[in-house]
Amino acid sequence: MKRKLAIAFGIAALSAGTLASAPAALADSSEASPRATYFTLYQFEDKGGEHKGFASGNDDRSLGDTYWTGTRTIMEDAASSMTNNTSRNVTVREGKDGDRCAGQVYHAVKNTSDMSFKNNHFDNEASCLYFS
């Protein structure tokens, strides 16, 4: 009986210690993962191939002079899926008119993902994007 009580108190003490430290661990993990607040384009369907994340402060971004992360490969007309983990909507356009985004529009609603742009007839069409 005493052994069962000791085990129960030990488990309760460990659980209380774990719960007390959990909020700090959660805060640290969110700070350590900045991708959680990025709009990310992927080269292939199902978030495959190369990727590139954009922070919500980078408005009106041309993909004609932007490289996939860790490469020297231009992103323009080469994206096939996306994740929008920001609190803002993102508009992706298939062309540019001077310094402005123009052409066909794809709307990436905040906190969503799209595993394939083919169903939206936007596969390999992205030329620029902006946060709204």
Biotite code that builds the C-alpha atoms (Angstrom):
import biotite.structure as struc

atoms = struc.array([
    struc.Atom([0.000, 0.000, 0.000], chain_id="A", res_id=1, res_name="MET", atom_name="CA", element="C"),
    struc.Atom([2.782, 2.411, 0.917], chain_id="A", res_id=2, res_name="LYS", atom_name="CA", element="C"),
    struc.Atom([4.546, 1.585, -2.342], chain_id="A", res_id=3, res_name="ARG", atom_name="CA", element="C"),
    struc.Atom([1.410, 2.361, -4.398], chain_id="A", res_id=4, res_name="LYS", atom_name="CA", element="C"),
    struc.Atom([1.011, 5.673, -2.568], chain_id="A", res_id=5, res_name="LEU", atom_name="CA", element="C"),
    struc.Atom([4.665, 6.575, -3.157], chain_id="A", res_id=6, res_name="ALA", atom_name="CA", element="C"),
    struc.Atom([4.335, 5.781, -6.860], chain_id="A", res_id=7, res_name="ILE", atom_name="CA", element="C"),
    struc.Atom([1.139, 7.832, -7.130], chain_id="A", res_id=8, res_name="ALA", atom_name="CA", element="C"),
    struc.Atom([2.756, 10.820, -5.390], chain_id="A", res_id=9, res_name="PHE", atom_name="CA", element="C"),
    struc.Atom([5.851, 10.476, -7.592], chain_id="A", res_id=10, res_name="GLY", atom_name="CA", element="C"),
    struc.Atom([3.752, 10.496, -10.765], chain_id="A", res_id=11, res_name="ILE", atom_name="CA", element="C"),
    struc.Atom([1.750, 13.468, -9.524], chain_id="A", res_id=12, res_name="ALA", atom_name="CA", element="C"),
    struc.Atom([4.943, 15.372, -8.685], chain_id="A", res_id=13, res_name="ALA", atom_name="CA", element="C"),
    struc.Atom([6.457, 14.646, -12.112], chain_id="A", res_id=14, res_name="LEU", atom_name="CA", element="C"),
    struc.Atom([3.248, 15.647, -13.868], chain_id="A", res_id=15, res_name="SER", atom_name="CA", element="C"),
    struc.Atom([3.059, 18.921, -11.967], chain_id="A", res_id=16, res_name="ALA", atom_name="CA", element="C"),
    struc.Atom([6.681, 19.694, -12.822], chain_id="A", res_id=17, res_name="GLY", atom_name="CA", element="C"),
    struc.Atom([6.094, 18.904, -16.487], chain_id="A", res_id=18, res_name="THR", atom_name="CA", element="C"),
    struc.Atom([2.980, 21.060, -16.672], chain_id="A", res_id=19, res_name="LEU", atom_name="CA", element="C"),
    struc.Atom([4.663, 23.955, -14.921], chain_id="A", res_id=20, res_name="ALA", atom_name="CA", element="C"),
    struc.Atom([7.503, 23.957, -17.446], chain_id="A", res_id=21, res_name="SER", atom_name="CA", element="C"),
    struc.Atom([5.333, 23.330, -20.534], chain_id="A", res_id=22, res_name="ALA", atom_name="CA", element="C"),
    struc.Atom([4.431, 26.973, -21.316], chain_id="A", res_id=23, res_name="PRO", atom_name="CA", element="C"),
    struc.Atom([8.100, 27.971, -21.375], chain_id="A", res_id=24, res_name="ALA", atom_name="CA", element="C"),
    struc.Atom([8.939, 25.085, -23.683], chain_id="A", res_id=25, res_name="ALA", atom_name="CA", element="C"),
    struc.Atom([6.113, 26.005, -26.022], chain_id="A", res_id=26, res_name="LEU", atom_name="CA", element="C"),
    struc.Atom([7.193, 29.623, -26.165], chain_id="A", res_id=27, res_name="ALA", atom_name="CA", element="C"),
    struc.Atom([10.773, 28.612, -26.917], chain_id="A", res_id=28, res_name="ASP", atom_name="CA", element="C"),
    struc.Atom([9.750, 26.234, -29.693], chain_id="A", res_id=29, res_name="SER", atom_name="CA", element="C"),
    struc.Atom([7.634, 28.865, -31.464], chain_id="A", res_id=30, res_name="SER", atom_name="CA", element="C"),
    struc.Atom([10.476, 31.378, -31.302], chain_id="A", res_id=31, res_name="GLU", atom_name="CA", element="C"),
    struc.Atom([12.915, 28.790, -32.630], chain_id="A", res_id=32, res_name="ALA", atom_name="CA", element="C"),
    struc.Atom([10.735, 28.120, -35.670], chain_id="A", res_id=33, res_name="SER", atom_name="CA", element="C"),
    struc.Atom([10.301, 31.326, -37.669], chain_id="A", res_id=34, res_name="PRO", atom_name="CA", element="C"),
    struc.Atom([8.753, 29.366, -40.574], chain_id="A", res_id=35, res_name="ARG", atom_name="CA", element="C"),
    struc.Atom([5.578, 29.318, -38.496], chain_id="A", res_id=36, res_name="ALA", atom_name="CA", element="C"),
    struc.Atom([5.016, 32.934, -39.569], chain_id="A", res_id=37, res_name="THR", atom_name="CA", element="C"),
    struc.Atom([5.981, 32.598, -43.221], chain_id="A", res_id=38, res_name="TYR", atom_name="CA", element="C"),
    struc.Atom([4.206, 32.311, -46.531], chain_id="A", res_id=39, res_name="PHE", atom_name="CA", element="C"),
    struc.Atom([6.108, 29.484, -48.217], chain_id="A", res_id=40, res_name="THR", atom_name="CA", element="C"),
    struc.Atom([6.122, 28.534, -51.883], chain_id="A", res_id=41, res_name="LEU", atom_name="CA", element="C"),
    struc.Atom([7.243, 25.055, -52.939], chain_id="A", res_id=42, res_name="TYR", atom_name="CA", element="C"),
    struc.Atom([8.692, 24.017, -56.271], chain_id="A", res_id=43, res_name="GLN", atom_name="CA", element="C"),
    struc.Atom([6.592, 20.857, -56.632], chain_id="A", res_id=44, res_name="PHE", atom_name="CA", element="C"),
    struc.Atom([3.180, 19.563, -55.590], chain_id="A", res_id=45, res_name="GLU", atom_name="CA", element="C"),
    struc.Atom([2.697, 18.246, -52.038], chain_id="A", res_id=46, res_name="ASP", atom_name="CA", element="C"),
    struc.Atom([5.282, 20.737, -50.718], chain_id="A", res_id=47, res_name="LYS", atom_name="CA", element="C"),
    struc.Atom([8.069, 18.976, -52.571], chain_id="A", res_id=48, res_name="GLY", atom_name="CA", element="C"),
    struc.Atom([11.340, 20.153, -54.074], chain_id="A", res_id=49, res_name="GLY", atom_name="CA", element="C"),
    struc.Atom([12.872, 23.510, -53.216], chain_id="A", res_id=50, res_name="GLU", atom_name="CA", element="C"),
    struc.Atom([11.084, 26.052, -51.015], chain_id="A", res_id=51, res_name="HIS", atom_name="CA", element="C"),
    struc.Atom([11.219, 29.725, -50.100], chain_id="A", res_id=52, res_name="LYS", atom_name="CA", element="C"),
    struc.Atom([9.568, 31.475, -47.147], chain_id="A", res_id=53, res_name="GLY", atom_name="CA", element="C"),
    struc.Atom([8.412, 35.100, -47.184], chain_id="A", res_id=54, res_name="PHE", atom_name="CA", element="C"),
    struc.Atom([7.804, 37.161, -44.057], chain_id="A", res_id=55, res_name="ALA", atom_name="CA", element="C"),
    struc.Atom([4.659, 39.280, -44.016], chain_id="A", res_id=56, res_name="SER", atom_name="CA", element="C"),
    struc.Atom([6.649, 42.529, -44.075], chain_id="A", res_id=57, res_name="GLY", atom_name="CA", element="C"),
    struc.Atom([8.084, 41.801, -47.532], chain_id="A", res_id=58, res_name="ASN", atom_name="CA", element="C"),
    struc.Atom([5.331, 43.268, -49.694], chain_id="A", res_id=59, res_name="ASP", atom_name="CA", element="C"),
    struc.Atom([5.226, 43.279, -53.504], chain_id="A", res_id=60, res_name="ASP", atom_name="CA", element="C"),
    struc.Atom([7.948, 40.720, -54.047], chain_id="A", res_id=61, res_name="ARG", atom_name="CA", element="C"),
    struc.Atom([9.046, 39.886, -57.584], chain_id="A", res_id=62, res_name="SER", atom_name="CA", element="C"),
    struc.Atom([9.938, 36.226, -58.049], chain_id="A", res_id=63, res_name="LEU", atom_name="CA", element="C"),
    struc.Atom([11.978, 37.057, -61.146], chain_id="A", res_id=64, res_name="GLY", atom_name="CA", element="C"),
    struc.Atom([14.932, 38.050, -58.965], chain_id="A", res_id=65, res_name="ASP", atom_name="CA", element="C"),
    struc.Atom([14.296, 35.686, -56.032], chain_id="A", res_id=66, res_name="THR", atom_name="CA", element="C"),
    struc.Atom([16.034, 32.339, -55.548], chain_id="A", res_id=67, res_name="TYR", atom_name="CA", element="C"),
    struc.Atom([14.762, 29.126, -53.985], chain_id="A", res_id=68, res_name="TRP", atom_name="CA", element="C"),
    struc.Atom([16.357, 28.753, -50.527], chain_id="A", res_id=69, res_name="THR", atom_name="CA", element="C"),
    struc.Atom([19.951, 27.547, -50.764], chain_id="A", res_id=70, res_name="GLY", atom_name="CA", element="C"),
    struc.Atom([20.080, 27.634, -54.573], chain_id="A", res_id=71, res_name="THR", atom_name="CA", element="C"),
    struc.Atom([20.855, 29.958, -57.460], chain_id="A", res_id=72, res_name="ARG", atom_name="CA", element="C"),
    struc.Atom([17.623, 28.949, -59.211], chain_id="A", res_id=73, res_name="THR", atom_name="CA", element="C"),
    struc.Atom([15.102, 31.721, -59.949], chain_id="A", res_id=74, res_name="ILE", atom_name="CA", element="C"),
    struc.Atom([11.584, 31.094, -58.598], chain_id="A", res_id=75, res_name="MET", atom_name="CA", element="C"),
    struc.Atom([9.567, 32.835, -61.292], chain_id="A", res_id=76, res_name="GLU", atom_name="CA", element="C"),
    struc.Atom([6.989, 30.564, -62.957], chain_id="A", res_id=77, res_name="ASP", atom_name="CA", element="C"),
    struc.Atom([8.170, 27.563, -60.926], chain_id="A", res_id=78, res_name="ALA", atom_name="CA", element="C"),
    struc.Atom([5.896, 27.168, -57.859], chain_id="A", res_id=79, res_name="ALA", atom_name="CA", element="C"),
    struc.Atom([3.394, 24.316, -57.522], chain_id="A", res_id=80, res_name="SER", atom_name="CA", element="C"),
    struc.Atom([2.195, 24.395, -53.877], chain_id="A", res_id=81, res_name="SER", atom_name="CA", element="C"),
    struc.Atom([2.150, 26.690, -50.849], chain_id="A", res_id=82, res_name="MET", atom_name="CA", element="C"),
    struc.Atom([1.600, 27.104, -47.131], chain_id="A", res_id=83, res_name="THR", atom_name="CA", element="C"),
    struc.Atom([0.420, 30.403, -45.648], chain_id="A", res_id=84, res_name="ASN", atom_name="CA", element="C"),
    struc.Atom([1.148, 30.323, -41.912], chain_id="A", res_id=85, res_name="ASN", atom_name="CA", element="C"),
    struc.Atom([0.820, 34.073, -41.501], chain_id="A", res_id=86, res_name="THR", atom_name="CA", element="C"),
    struc.Atom([-2.036, 36.136, -40.134], chain_id="A", res_id=87, res_name="SER", atom_name="CA", element="C"),
    struc.Atom([-2.387, 37.903, -43.498], chain_id="A", res_id=88, res_name="ARG", atom_name="CA", element="C"),
    struc.Atom([-3.788, 36.930, -46.879], chain_id="A", res_id=89, res_name="ASN", atom_name="CA", element="C"),
    struc.Atom([-1.303, 36.737, -49.743], chain_id="A", res_id=90, res_name="VAL", atom_name="CA", element="C"),
    struc.Atom([-2.036, 37.570, -53.370], chain_id="A", res_id=91, res_name="THR", atom_name="CA", element="C"),
    struc.Atom([0.120, 35.820, -55.952], chain_id="A", res_id=92, res_name="VAL", atom_name="CA", element="C"),
    struc.Atom([0.059, 37.097, -59.539], chain_id="A", res_id=93, res_name="ARG", atom_name="CA", element="C"),
    struc.Atom([1.263, 35.523, -62.776], chain_id="A", res_id=94, res_name="GLU", atom_name="CA", element="C"),
    struc.Atom([2.845, 38.608, -64.250], chain_id="A", res_id=95, res_name="GLY", atom_name="CA", element="C"),
    struc.Atom([4.244, 42.065, -63.733], chain_id="A", res_id=96, res_name="LYS", atom_name="CA", element="C"),
    struc.Atom([3.444, 45.416, -65.320], chain_id="A", res_id=97, res_name="ASP", atom_name="CA", element="C"),
    struc.Atom([6.543, 47.490, -64.710], chain_id="A", res_id=98, res_name="GLY", atom_name="CA", element="C"),
    struc.Atom([7.068, 47.478, -60.946], chain_id="A", res_id=99, res_name="ASP", atom_name="CA", element="C"),
    struc.Atom([3.570, 46.250, -60.140], chain_id="A", res_id=100, res_name="ARG", atom_name="CA", element="C"),
    struc.Atom([2.115, 42.752, -59.923], chain_id="A", res_id=101, res_name="CYS", atom_name="CA", element="C"),
    struc.Atom([-0.375, 42.049, -62.730], chain_id="A", res_id=102, res_name="ALA", atom_name="CA", element="C"),
    struc.Atom([-2.183, 39.243, -64.536], chain_id="A", res_id=103, res_name="GLY", atom_name="CA", element="C"),
    struc.Atom([-3.986, 36.145, -63.284], chain_id="A", res_id=104, res_name="GLN", atom_name="CA", element="C"),
    struc.Atom([-4.589, 36.094, -59.517], chain_id="A", res_id=105, res_name="VAL", atom_name="CA", element="C"),
    struc.Atom([-4.218, 33.377, -56.885], chain_id="A", res_id=106, res_name="TYR", atom_name="CA", element="C"),
    struc.Atom([-5.425, 34.183, -53.352], chain_id="A", res_id=107, res_name="HIS", atom_name="CA", element="C"),
    struc.Atom([-3.704, 32.410, -50.454], chain_id="A", res_id=108, res_name="ALA", atom_name="CA", element="C"),
    struc.Atom([-5.957, 32.860, -47.440], chain_id="A", res_id=109, res_name="VAL", atom_name="CA", element="C"),
    struc.Atom([-4.205, 33.246, -44.088], chain_id="A", res_id=110, res_name="LYS", atom_name="CA", element="C"),
    struc.Atom([-3.418, 30.019, -42.208], chain_id="A", res_id=111, res_name="ASN", atom_name="CA", element="C"),
    struc.Atom([-4.077, 27.701, -45.173], chain_id="A", res_id=112, res_name="THR", atom_name="CA", element="C"),
    struc.Atom([-2.136, 25.471, -47.524], chain_id="A", res_id=113, res_name="SER", atom_name="CA", element="C"),
    struc.Atom([-2.623, 24.227, -51.070], chain_id="A", res_id=114, res_name="ASP", atom_name="CA", element="C"),
    struc.Atom([-0.901, 20.984, -52.033], chain_id="A", res_id=115, res_name="MET", atom_name="CA", element="C"),
    struc.Atom([-1.304, 21.609, -55.787], chain_id="A", res_id=116, res_name="SER", atom_name="CA", element="C"),
    struc.Atom([-1.795, 24.723, -57.877], chain_id="A", res_id=117, res_name="PHE", atom_name="CA", element="C"),
    struc.Atom([-2.957, 22.546, -60.802], chain_id="A", res_id=118, res_name="LYS", atom_name="CA", element="C"),
    struc.Atom([-6.540, 22.504, -59.497], chain_id="A", res_id=119, res_name="ASN", atom_name="CA", element="C"),
    struc.Atom([-6.493, 26.330, -59.672], chain_id="A", res_id=120, res_name="ASN", atom_name="CA", element="C"),
    struc.Atom([-4.833, 26.486, -63.117], chain_id="A", res_id=121, res_name="HIS", atom_name="CA", element="C"),
    struc.Atom([-1.931, 28.330, -61.459], chain_id="A", res_id=122, res_name="PHE", atom_name="CA", element="C"),
    struc.Atom([0.805, 25.679, -61.612], chain_id="A", res_id=123, res_name="ASP", atom_name="CA", element="C"),
    struc.Atom([4.161, 27.257, -62.541], chain_id="A", res_id=124, res_name="ASN", atom_name="CA", element="C"),
    struc.Atom([2.536, 30.689, -63.032], chain_id="A", res_id=125, res_name="GLU", atom_name="CA", element="C"),
    struc.Atom([3.666, 32.718, -59.983], chain_id="A", res_id=126, res_name="ALA", atom_name="CA", element="C"),
    struc.Atom([5.691, 35.833, -60.850], chain_id="A", res_id=127, res_name="SER", atom_name="CA", element="C"),
    struc.Atom([5.144, 38.103, -57.845], chain_id="A", res_id=128, res_name="CYS", atom_name="CA", element="C"),
    struc.Atom([3.313, 38.239, -54.543], chain_id="A", res_id=129, res_name="LEU", atom_name="CA", element="C"),
    struc.Atom([2.145, 40.690, -51.929], chain_id="A", res_id=130, res_name="TYR", atom_name="CA", element="C"),
    struc.Atom([0.585, 40.511, -48.485], chain_id="A", res_id=131, res_name="PHE", atom_name="CA", element="C"),
    struc.Atom([-2.841, 42.075, -47.972], chain_id="A", res_id=132, res_name="SER", atom_name="CA", element="C"),
])
